[in-house]
Amino acid sequence: MKSLEGLNEEQIEAVETIDRNTMVFAGPGTGKTRIITQRIAYLFERDLVPPSRKVLAITFTNKAANEMRSRVQNLGIDSRRIRLGTFHNLCQSVLRAYGDKIEVSRDFTFVSPAQRSKLILSVLRNNNVRNMKENVFANWISKLKNSSVDYGEYLRKTEKTKTIGLTSAAVEYETRLRENNMIDFDDAILLTVTLLKNHSELLWLYHNAFPYLLIDEMQDTNRMQLELIRLLGESARNVMAVADDDQSIYGWRGALPTVIREYIEQLNAHSITLVRNYRSPQIILDAANSLIEHNDKREKKTLIGRETEPGDCLEIKDFTTAIQEAEWVADKIKEIHKEGIEYKKIIVLYRSRHSGLKIIDDVFIQKKIPFRHFGKNFNKVELFSDLIKESLKLIVEPSNDLILESILESLIPRYSKLYRSNKTVNHYEELIEGKLSVTKLAEITPEDDMDDAVKQFAKFCAGYNHTQSYLKIYNDLYDLLKISTLLLLEKNDAFEQSRHLELLKEKMIKSRARNIIDLIGELDLQDESNYIENSIDEVGISTFHAAKGLEYKAVFIIALEDDIVPARYDEAEERRGLYVAMTRSESKLYMSYAQQRDRQRKQPSRFFEEIDVKRFAHKIR
Ligand SMILES: Nc1ncnc2c1ncn2[C@@H]1O[C@H](COP(=O)(O)OP(=O)(O)OP(=O)(O)O)[C@@H](O)[C@H]1O
């Protein structure tokens, strides 16, 4: 049987177990993702999926979904028989189809992180909630939504708070979102659970449509996602999830490593453990293991890697400055590239985005090494591509004041440079007295070039509609917003800005969306994995998080300094982040730090002591 070819005994058990829920629990590189693909193939090979039904597979990123789709196609399976996507992607389609049953309009959009922050600041102010930071409120709301049983319960839970004004702030937050026909990312899951719980006929429809359910990266889900899995899988009892508690790195987004246990208990799942790692040499696994063993409350696992071969290496380097580090990384990449490793099989990983990392770009450009960042390069750059995306939303929803305000906020400082003006967003708020709207802005009497530009923009948004070609709108907006001129003013970021604009256009060209609303739905749910391109021979540069699930011949982990790794956060999760980074390596692992970065003196990461550098690094250098 093709689907079982080349699998080991435990993997075969995982692929073949049907008529009961399963949890495949295993460390990195043990074939968890592979099992999902092979299991899909197995179900079709054995004719276990009735005609007109589909297999539902939930992945953590879009890239994982696309990769699985193409692997399954290579195994000769019709990809139309599989519903592959992320939790948000699935929930979006459920809500677009049936959301009106719980008063969610079908053409809702997602509130962007910037708009959400602004909205939260405004509701905290309006409700006199002092001494609470915006991110604390955001996390509080998020936590409630992720742990509630349904939407009604979420609202009841907010009433229990003792902080004066907090409940009304939470209620205003929801009201303002709904008034603007928006939801946040937590709502997507919560509302879907609410919908399915309250409409058994719909739940029946989904049970019928998807007799088999597969979940990748279960360790990064939250309680509400678990609830959704439980609901969708409750009748068929054919749910298979794969997970590794040591790779749980999304706690800051509400993921709970404990959901693995809860899944096993709630779904009465049969556990299968995999121990054979097919990716890395044993020495790299031992080093990674010596680090992760410092975490308590974890399931102990044995990992058997392949024997270390000539060419495999683990090197730890220290440098006086970050420039020296970047130059060494570049030279080493050139060296191993000459030895035959393709650029696309090499990755440079760092803990978090940081403008100091621009040095890597500069050195790579100078040394002619092709590279591509996964996701955004720097933290605070406001992207023109985001501006265009948000403008598209405004065309669909011209009365959305949250979007309009955020667009003006990003546009006006830029236009100010162009028109030498000192106008602020407040000026426009005052100008139209009260609620901002495209229609009102389109009617203002311009007093200067800047007003005129804002008016033209507003007229444009009011004049287009969602049936027009989104590529034409992109091109027209590009000209109208004078983006090519503004790019000249943003010399430092021009490269990064142009890259994102190109990516957005590329995405639009490739998209099969039937109209702007569908396109916005797609763009809203893009994650960093959308920037990962396998066909081009370029070195990847990425955060630890965006490299999850991927594997590379050579991995460089840079900037391993004590205030960066671990960052000021949950130390156990930081350890897991570094563990994920180390275990991406198929052969070579280089870890480095600099004594000086951004004009500050640095100490090596304390994790080096835990890795027991002497025992591993020198052995195979
Ligand atoms: N039975 C097998 N024989 C040969 N290679 C295998 C086998 N199982 C998995 N592999 C290979 O091992 C590598 C790791 O597999 P996969 O990516 O599925 O692991 P994973 O458990 O999902 O890893 P991670 O948790 O680190 O993302 C892949 O290159 C895969 O093709």
The ligand as a Tripos MOL2 file, in Angstrom:
@<TRIPOS>MOLECULE
LIG
   31    33     1     0     0
SMALL
NO_CHARGES

@<TRIPOS>ATOM
      1 N1          9.5460    6.7310    8.0980 N.pl3     1 LIG1
      2 C1         10.3150    7.6960    7.5880 C.ar      1 LIG1
      3 N2         11.3550    7.3810    6.7760 N.ar      1 LIG1
      4 C2         12.1470    8.3520    6.2600 C.ar      1 LIG1
      5 N3         11.9890    9.6730    6.4920 N.ar      1 LIG1
      6 C3         10.9760   10.0390    7.2860 C.ar      1 LIG1
      7 C4         10.0840    9.0850    7.8890 C.ar      1 LIG1
      8 N4          9.1820    9.7580    8.6310 N.ar      1 LIG1
      9 C5          9.4890   11.0710    8.5090 C.ar      1 LIG1
     10 N5         10.5490   11.2480    7.6920 N.ar      1 LIG1
     11 C6         11.2000   12.5350    7.3140 C.3       1 LIG1
     12 O1         11.6660   13.1410    8.5060 O.3       1 LIG1
     13 C7         11.5450   14.5570    8.4030 C.3       1 LIG1
     14 C8         10.7260   15.0740    9.5730 C.3       1 LIG1
     15 O2          9.3700   14.6740    9.3880 O.3       1 LIG1
     16 P1          8.1680   15.6480    9.7710 P.3       1 LIG1
     17 O3          8.4470   17.0140    9.2720 O.co2     1 LIG1
     18 O4          6.9080   14.9820    9.4020 O.co2     1 LIG1
     19 O5          8.3770   15.6140   11.3430 O.3       1 LIG1
     20 P2          7.6000   16.3840   12.4890 P.3       1 LIG1
     21 O6          7.4570   15.4020   13.5840 O.co2     1 LIG1
     22 O7          6.3540   16.9940   11.9610 O.co2     1 LIG1
     23 O8          8.6860   17.4710   12.8510 O.3       1 LIG1
     24 P3          8.5540   18.8460   13.6820 P.3       1 LIG1
     25 O9          7.7200   18.5480   14.8960 O.co2     1 LIG1
     26 O10         9.9610   19.1510   14.0450 O.co2     1 LIG1
     27 O11         7.9670   19.8500   12.7850 O.co2     1 LIG1
     28 C9         10.9320   14.8530    7.0580 C.3       1 LIG1
     29 O12        11.9470   15.1200    6.1270 O.3       1 LIG1
     30 C10        10.2320   13.5350    6.7160 C.3       1 LIG1
     31 O13        10.0880   13.3440    5.3270 O.3       1 LIG1
@<TRIPOS>BOND
     1     1     2 1
     2     2     3 ar
     3     2     7 ar
     4     3     4 ar
     5     4     5 ar
     6     5     6 ar
     7     6     7 ar
     8     6    10 ar
     9     7     8 ar
    10     8     9 ar
    11     9    10 ar
    12    10    11 1
    13    11    12 1
    14    11    30 1
    15    12    13 1
    16    13    14 1
    17    13    28 1
    18    14    15 1
    19    15    16 1
    20    16    17 2
    21    16    18 1
    22    16    19 1
    23    19    20 1
    24    20    21 2
    25    20    22 1
    26    20    23 1
    27    23    24 1
    28    24    25 2
    29    24    26 1
    30    24    27 1
    31    28    29 1
    32    28    30 1
    33    30    31 1
@<TRIPOS>SUBSTRUCTURE
     1 LIG1         1 GROUP 0 **** ****
